[in-house]
Amino acid sequence: FHGNRSFPDKVLSGIVGYDGTETLDVPVMNRMARRIAHFYRYRGFHDVRVTAREVRSPNETRAVIAFDVHEGAPLYVRSVDFDGNRALSDEALERMLFEQIAAMTPISADETPALDDPVQAEGRTGGRSRAMAQPDPATVYVAEAYEEAARTMLAAYQDRGYLAARVAVSEVRVEVERRAAD
């Protein structure tokens, strides 16, 4: 891994999830790069770019995959506004949005505690790192999560009898200089 300042290699390796059983070809490497980018986006790095490349040893008997990570600056959501909602409060809609973001946030295998001694009662040290703090879903903007949340909100309205209700993400304003979205 190159360029990853915010997350250690071990965490990103847990996201890649490569177990050696698949043949390493360009589509597989690109899929692994997309997993890493997805992980970063759900932690506020809206502009992250990840590329994968194969690096061979001088005698070409071994190869490793190198991931070049360009994190960019984090982007934070300052506010979310709901217009036209009457049957569901802003708070209820926000809760649906934040729950959707939290549910879709990828977790590295390294972020989950070891199950054999989850509280380290046996005094072990090392091994897996402590679980990393998850971002506040209220501060993260990922378009796919917002669209999925809109579908959840629509279903909630329809469950309440509002069969003609429409829910959509209408506008997202991103201020690049301030690294903020509304």
Secondary structure, DSSP 8 states (H G I E B T S, - for coil): -BS--SS-HHHHHHHH---S-S---HHHHHHHHHHHHHHHHTTT-TT-EEEEEEEE-TTSS-EEEEEEEE-----EE------S--SS-HHHHHHHHHHHHHHH----GGGS--SSSTT-TT---SSS--------GGG---HHHHHHHHHHHHHHHHHTT-TT---------EETTTTEE-
